[in-house]
């Protein structure tokens, strides 16, 4: 089969090292399902691996955590949808039974386990879920890792309800875009920030109620605090100064969920934390239950009158243009997910 | 009546300005109960007020949040225990109905509302609770503000169970001593730290399983992490470097509850937070429900075989020695509570 592989990694030139090659087809082991991939999606994780910014890298590897395709075959004893079924893959392997935290041995698809940037992949049958009928392959492929990360942060950890005012700093990344979609589906009021007016405009089209440019409005937290007394729930992946300011504007009794830290260490003022009785919660990826609940968001019950939720897709690159796709993710200029077309 | 009052405050000499004087007796208004105080207890809050380190100070004031005494009279329509009943006073006025957070108008006894450092005090009848029968006046007076702060932090917010390993940094303060008592009553394993071997010894006598001197063992977090894989629950009032190190040693899926910040701002590493999926929770004082649940800890059900919980009392000062008592709290050398004998 054809697959994208990394043979070398480098802090500077990492994204240029993705290569399309011919490799042996995977064979589904006992309890595994073989999926023929149609579309895969990039996550920052894939680029971080190419840059050596990930622990325990094993080379060569086939990256990719997100994939949609059709069931091709089942290994011995595998319980899964019949061959030909269109499916999406839960990228977390071996989470375990504890909703609160994964097993120390859990993995994400795409290094060391073979990833989705390949024509075929064998995964545990329980990781294979029928794709939401209302979504195209492109849309469904955009979902898995970003969708489950967003859902766990916003709902399973953050407990978002329709009464919340949700602050989403730095909208535009795959995950933050899903946070926006889920928060609006729940009926919460949503404030987004970005340094890009274009991203703010796209976020408004997806339902954001208030959009604030933190570059042109330096005291953005004043604008945020002015919305209904400030956010009751923040979903942050920045850390650093963004986290500090977000904590400052969070309402009494509010929650701040953190699933990333691109800006690094943050200052935390104990007084803000205890006087406002805040909850600050770390979140990462999601459990099998998180994944199933998240996926159900995309198939509204018939007759419910609910609009179909559409994942934001930035661009679909042919598999052979994987380097261009990786460079686009590295620059962070996208709004929504960057995809790879693996099959037709 | 005789009462302790502050007429002036000063950052340096604050504790020296407490004065015993003759003032008018309070008269219980509608719905209020008049309590004749036997014992009162100091909290750092009282010293902070004398040093001007509290917002909205009104002078002169009668400080004191903690008191035990007997019901002297009821105002119009007040529902409370009959006159002569020995009672402790819930120091939080007007918390409101939300367990998660107080009303913005809530107050703590002792500035601006008259405090317990006086022979009589009038408070809302619902703030008056029968004193635990198993405790002396000294012991009961030690409970209110420190006890409810500890209980809310450890139990209502932290959700402590017998399966937890609880880290209590800086044991010795009134609140941390109650955290230790409650955690041991629940059946958790408890690790305490202090810079004083004497305080560590006292903590062991109260049931602490592991006691670590953070002055003589600079890498104390290594010792802490070695206990059953590290704490699953931390109750911290320091902030600063203590908080940062405590987060580092907290187990995957663990909780860190913060109710103070004597060391000031802390560094928070987003990766530690989201990778370990931690909960960091602010806590302060407690709701009426917290107070009632906390007080019930001191009266074991008859025949339960449970030992009686005894609050740690450092020293009882005569009312006229209020300055010496305040200076002792200011130095922080005490283990457990510093009391004032108001009545016989």
Interface residues (C-beta under 8 A of the other chain):
Chain A: X98 X100 X101 X104 X157 X239 X243 X252 X253 X258 X259 X260 X261 X264 X265 X266 X267 X268 X269 X270 X271 X272 X273 X274 X275 X276 X277 X278 X279 X280 X281 X282 X283 X284
Chain B: X98 X100 X101 X104 X157 X239 X243 X252 X253 X258 X259 X260 X261 X264 X265 X266 X267 X268 X269 X270 X271 X272 X273 X274 X275 X276 X277 X278 X279 X280 X281 X282 X283 X284
